[in-house]
Amino acid sequence: MSAEREIILVVDFGSQYTHLIARRVRELGVYSKIVFPEITISEIKKYSPKGIILSGGPKSVYEKDSLSVSDEVFDYLVEKEIPILGICYGYQLIAYKMGGNVKREQRKEYGVANVEILDSEGIFKDLERKEIVWMSHSDQVFEIPPNFVVTSKTDTSPIAAFRNNSKTIYGLQWHPEVVHTKNGNKILSNFVYNVCNCEGTWNLSNFIEETVKNIKNKIGNGNAVIALSGGVDSSVAAAITEKAIGNRLYAVFVDHGLLRKGEAELVSKAFSNHNINFKKINAKDRFFKKLDSITDPEKKRMIIGEEFIRIFEEEARKIGADFLVQGTIYPDVIESGRSQHADTIKSHHNVGGLPESISFKEIIEPLRDLYKDEVREVGRKLGLPKKIIDQYPFPGPGLAVRITGPVTEENIKICRDASAIVEEELEKASIENIWQAFAVTLEDRVVGVVGDQRKFGRIVGLRIVESQDAMTANFKKLPWDLLENISTRITNEIPEVVSVAYFISHKPPQTIEPC
């Protein structure tokens, strides 16, 4: 990180929305970094932040084991007048630490709410008197600290936001980072630019330049192996690492038999003109043997994660490579529970699925702090093919986690062929704003009628969603005739399938990848 970079620190109190805050700030042209409540004064001095955002969280600030920054750190921020914005739990924490009163309220607020803005200065500059926001809380600030003023209210919360008299500390009960808060980005922009006085100098071109420099410094004159899956994340990681070390990068593409239709050929072609050493490993039998009879998706991820590492270690020993490069991105870290105070949603093979013993000197993850849309933009800047950049996200464990039963030839073929049909029909229909689209092979069977005969056949589930960041998602409301076309093709072209279902749950409660 360059010393000149403007930075907003986001303190993570365990909210699944923390990353959204960081992402929104970056979209405003200011670099954001997520830190933990244990941050010290010396670390704050090192970052020299333009402002601090305190995230939401699942705890209550008055509980004995609740998360908090130390009194010393908090006093330092206040004394130095470093701007602070508290969101939900962070808002309640400000009140609690500075002499206000926070307690459980009888009537909780979850979902969309209407707030009345009482103060149009600071973070509420240019907002309407009535605003639509997203609430998610069971505690409430019942009394503001001394030298604070109430700046917003709802019908159930007379104190929904506040600021201090010096206009350096702000708090919101709602979540401006989620899309359901109509003018949430405006609120964050006001904080970043009007309160923190940022100039907005960060962009992805700067990120590429800094990342290339960091990779050069880490690897030096050594060699590195890149775990190349063919997805956008690993492809971009390969391209940016190639920019740093050239032909000392060895791209290992493992065909584990769990890829999408035509994926191996696409990857081989895409990287044939790059200045890297490309090697394809045919390891289908190896993975299928390890996965034999395994149905639990977490166990599948763990097995696949370890087997990937062992193959990469074997190839690294052949060429004398001490470094492994992975296309890990921030949502992988969040969902795998590797953010210090976050719960594990599911383990990603390249994060939670890593074995304890690894022979590499270091695992380099150049995209670890980026979100999927940022990764795609970096890929465009690096000149990667549109086919790779714009493809739907694909899990590292591949089709193994898109079947609910064991990894068999039949299950994989059904999933692969059905997913290919889904993608083909969506492309023909020119459906826009789709984040993810694929088929899932379900283990249950149902009775169907084929050629006037009873058939006890398979079920395929369709998961097609729209999203901005992959941490929340809505199922795509497709035209009925399109769904009918997809269903008809699947049941006609895949003999084993007699029924097609469409997942219509949002995220949350369902994840994008059902397995």
N, C-alpha and C positions, 0 to 999 in steps of 0.2 A: 504494500500500500504506500503510495507516495505521500510525502508529508504535506503536500499542498492540497490534497483531496478534501473537499467538504464532506463531512460525515454526520449522519444522524444515527445515534445508537438506539436500538430497540431492546429493552430489557424483557426477557421472556419469562413469564410466570406460569408457563405450562399451557397456554392457550393454543388450540389448533389454528387460530387465526393470526398468530404472531407473524408468521411468514408473509401473510397478506399485507400487514402493515409495512414490512420491509419492502415488499414488492411495489406497493403504491408510492412509497417515497422515491424509489428508484425511477419509477415512471415519471416523476416530477423532475428528473434530472439531477438528483442528489443521491450519492451513495449511502446505503444504509447497511448496518451490520447488527446482527442479533447477538446479544451478550446475555449472560446469566445473572441472577440476583447477587451472586457472590462476587461480582465485579469490585475491584479495589480502586482507591483514589489514584494510585500510580497508573493503573490501566486507563482510567479516564483521562489522566494527563497525557498519556501516550497517544490516545486517539484524538484528543483536543476537539470534542464534538461540538457542532453548532447547536445541537439540541438533543434531548433525551425523550423517548416515548416509552411509557410504562404499559405493558400489554395487559390483556385480560388474563383470567386464570380460573381454575375450578374450585379453589379454596375460598375460605372467608378470612378476611384480614385480621379478625380478632381471635382466630383459632390459634392454639399453642404452636402447632407445627406449620403455620402458614408461611409462605415465602415472602421475603422482603429484602430490599437492599439494606445494608447496615446503616445505623444512625449516623455514623461518621461520613459515609458516602452521601447520604441524603442531605446532611447539613452542609457538606462541601458544595453540592449542586446549588442549594439555596443561597449560600454565601456568595458564590461566584456568579450568581444570576444566570446560570446556564438554563435556557428555556426547557420546561418540562411539560409534557402532555400526558395525562393519565387517562387510560381507556378502560372502562368497566372496573375490573379488579384494581388496575393502576390508579383510577380515579378514587376509589374507596381507600386505597393505601395512602394517597396524599392526605385525604381527610383524616384518616386514623393517626398518621404520624404528626400532623400539624395541629392536633387538638380538636378535631371534629368528632362526630358521633356516627358510627356505622353499626347497623344491626339488621337482623333478619326482618323482612317485611311480610305481612300477612298475604298480600296479593302479589304474586310474581309477575314479571313482564318478560314474555318470550315472543319474539316475532316482530312484525311491523308495528310501529307506534307513531303517534303524532305528537311532536314537541312544539312548544311555544318558545321562540327566541326572545329573551328579555334584554339582551345586550348585543348590539351589532358591531362591537369592536373586536379586535384580535382575531381569533379563529372563526368568528361568525360574521366577519366582514362580507357584505354583499349577499347575505343569505336572506331568504324570505322570513316573514314573521312566523309562519307555520311551516314546519319541515317534516318530511317523512323519514323515519330512521328505523334502525334495526336494534332491538333490545334483546338481551339474554342475561337476566340476573335474578337472583333471589334475595340478595342483600341490598340495602339502600342507605344513602347518606341522609341522616335525619337532622344533623346540625353541621353547618359549615365551620371551618376553622376561623380563628380571629384574623382580621384583615383580608377576608375573602368576600366576594359578592356572588349571589346566585345569578346565573346567566341564562338558564333555561328551566322549563318545567313541563310535566305532563299531567294528565288528569289524576294519575295515581302516584306520581312522584313530584312533590313540590320543589325538590332539589334534583334536577336532572343534569345539571352542569354548573361549573363555577370557575372563577379565576381569582387570583390574588390582586390586591390593589396596584401592585407594581407591574402587572400584566406580563409576568414571566412564567407563571404557573397556571396551567389550565387543566380542567378535568371534565370528562364526558361519561355519563352512565351508558351511553349507547356505543355502537361499533361503526365508526366512519369508514373502516377499511373494507367492509362487505358491500357488495353491489346493491343490496336492498336499502341501504341508506342513500337516498336520492342524491344528495349533494355532499357525500362523504369525501370525495376527492377534493372538493372545494375547501372543506374544513382542513384537510391535511395540507393542502397547498397554502392556505392562510398561515398555518403553523410554520411550515417550512420557510416560506418567503417573507411573511409579514412579521412573524415573531422571532424566528431564528436568523432572519436576514441572509439566507442562502442565495447564491447566484445561479445555481443549477448548471454546473460545469461537467457533471459526470455523464458519460455515454458509453455504449458498448465498444466503440472504436478504442477508447481509452482502456477499457477492460482487456481487449485483445492485446494491446501493447504491453500492459502491465503483466498479464498472465504469461505471455511469451518470455518476458524478462525473468519472471519468477521460476519458470520451468528451466530455463538455461542455467540459472544459479543453482538449482537443486541437483540437476543431472550432471552438470559440468561436461566432461568429455566422455561420460559413460553412455551405455546403451539402455534402452527402455523397451518394454513390451506393452502394447496397447491391447486391452481386451475389446476387440471389435465385434459387436453383435450385428451391425448393420442398421440399427435404429439410429434416430437422429442424434441422441445424446453421445453415444460412443463414436459415431462418425465425426461429430464436431470436435470431440475431445482428441480424436486422431489428427484432424486437420490442424488444430491449434498447436498440438505437440510437434507435428511435422514442421510447422513454421519455426519452432524453437530449436529443434535438434536435427532436422533433415533426415538423411538416410540411416541415422543411428536409432531410428524408431522402427520396431518390428511389429507389424500388425498381425495378430493371431485371431483368425476368424474360425470359431468352433461351430461346425455343423453337428448339432446334437440330435438331429432328427425331429426337432420340435419347432421348426421355423415355419413361417408363412409360405404359401405357394410362390415359387420363383424368387425367394429372397436371397438364396445363396448366389444365384447368377447375377442378381442386381448388385450385390455388394462387391463381388469380384470385378464386375465391369466398372463400378464407380471409382474404385481405388487403383485401377490398373495404370492410370496416368499420374499418380501421385508419387512423390519422391520418398516412398517408404517401402520396406520389405514386407510384402503381403504373403501370408501363408494360410491356407485353408486346411483345417484338421477335420477329418471325417471320424466322428466319435459317437455316432448313433448307437452302436451296439453297447458301448461303454456306459452311456447314460441310461439306456433302457434297462440294462442289467441292474444298475444301482437303484432304479426307480421301480423295479418289479414289485407289484402288489401294494405300492404306497398310494394311499388315497388322501391323506391329510395334506392340505395345501402348504402349511408351514413346514412340514417334513420334506415335501418336494423342494421347497425353496432352499432349505438347509443343505440337502443332498446336492442339488444342482450348483449352489454357490461354492461348496467345497470342491466338487469335481472340476469346475471351471478353474479354480485356483491351482489345483494340482497339475492340470494341463499347462497352464501358463508357467508354472514353476519348471516343468519339464522342458518347455521350449526356451525359457530364459537361461537355463543351465547350458544349453547347446550353443548359445551365442554370447554368454557372459553378460547378461543383463541383470542389473541390481534393482531396477525400478519397474513397477507395474503402474500403468496409467488406466484409469477407469472413467467412464462417463457418468458418474454419480451426480445427480442434481438435487437441489434442496428438498423438494417434496419426497424423494426417496428417504432422506435423512429423517424428515418429520414423521412419515408413516411407519418407519422402522423403530421409532422410539429412541433414536440416537440423539435427538435434541434433549438436553439434560433433564428437563422436567416434563417431557411429553410422554403420553401413553403410546404403547405399541399398537398400531392398527394392523399392520402386516409387515413381515420382514421382507425387504428387498434383497435379492440374492447377493448383490454387491455391497450391502451394508450389514443387515442383520444376519445374512446367510454366510458371512465370511467365517472360516475356521479360526480357532484360537492361534494355531501355529502357522505362520507364514514365513517363507524364507527370504522374501524380498526385503531389501534395505528400507524401502519406503513405498507406500502406495500414493500416487499423485492423482488428485481429483481436481482438474482445472475448472470444472463447471459446478463444483459442489455448492456454491452460493447463488447459483442462477436458477431461474424458473423456466419452464418449458418454452414459453414465448420468447424469452431472452436468448435461450439456446438456439432457437430457430433463426433469430436475427443474426447471431454470431455466425451461424452456418452460411447465411446469405452473404455476409461480408467476406467470408473466407472462400466463396465461390463453389460451394458444394451443389450437386445437382438438385433441382427442384423436387424430383421424385423422392429423394431421401429426406430433404428438409421438411416437406409437407406431408409425409406419410403419417398415418395414425400411430400414436405411441404403441410400443410393443414391449411387454415385460421381458426382462432378461431370461427368466426360466422358460420363456416361450409358451407353447401351447399346453405344456404340462399343467399350468395353473389356469387354463381355460377349459379343463375337463374336470368334472366332479368325482370321477372314478379313477381307476388305475390307468397308468400310462401304457396303453396297448396300441398296436398298429391301427385297429379299427377306430378307437376313440380319437386318435390323432388325425386320421384321415377325414373322419366326419367333421371335426372341428376346422381343419385346414380348408376343406372344400366349401363348407358352409360360410366361413369367413370371407373366402375369395368371392363368393356369390354376393354377399352383403356389400363388399367394396365395389364390385363391378356395377351393381344396380344403383348404388348411391352416386357413383361417378356419372353414369348415363343420365340420371335424373337431375344432375347439377345441383344437388342439395348443398347449401352453404352452412357455415358456422357449426360444423361437427367437430367435436374434440376427439371422440373415440368411437369406433364402430367395429364390432366383431361378433362372432358366434361362440356360444359355449355348448359343449357336449355334456348333457345331463345324463346321469346314470339311470334314472328311473325310466321305465318303459310303459307305454300305453297301447291300447288296442286301436288299430286303424283298419281301413278297408282299402285294399289295393286289388284292382281287377276283379271286383265282386268277391274277393276272398278276405277273410280275417287275417290281419297281420299284427303281431305283437312287436312293435317297433320302438325306435329311439325318439327322444325329444331333443330338439335344439333350442336354446335360448338366445335371443338377440339382445345385445347391449349397445345402444346407440345414444350418445349423450352430447350435450353442448356444455361448455365450461369456459371460463377465462383463465383458470389457474390450476385446475385438477384437484383442488382441495374441497371445492363444492362443485356440484354438477346437477343439471336437470336432464331428465330423459328427453330425447328429441321427439317432438310431436310431428311425426312423418305423415304424409298423405296416405289414406287407406289403400289406394290402388298401388302405391309403391310397396307397402308392407305385404299386400297380397301377391305382388310379383315376386318378391323375395321368398315368401313362404312357398309359393308354387314351384319356383325353381329348385329350392332346397329339397322338397319332397319328391319332385320328379327326377332330379339328378343324383340324389344320394339315396340309394335303395333302402338303407337301414332306417331312415327317418320317416316317421308318419305324422309328427306333430311339431309345430313351430310356435314358441312362446315369445312374448316381448316383455322385457323387464321395464316396468314403468315407475320404479322407485327412484327418488332423487338421492344425491349424496349431500349430507347424510339423510337417512340412516344407512343406505347401502353404499358400498364403495363402488368405484367405477369398474374395477376388475372384480367380479363376484367371487372369484376363488382366491 
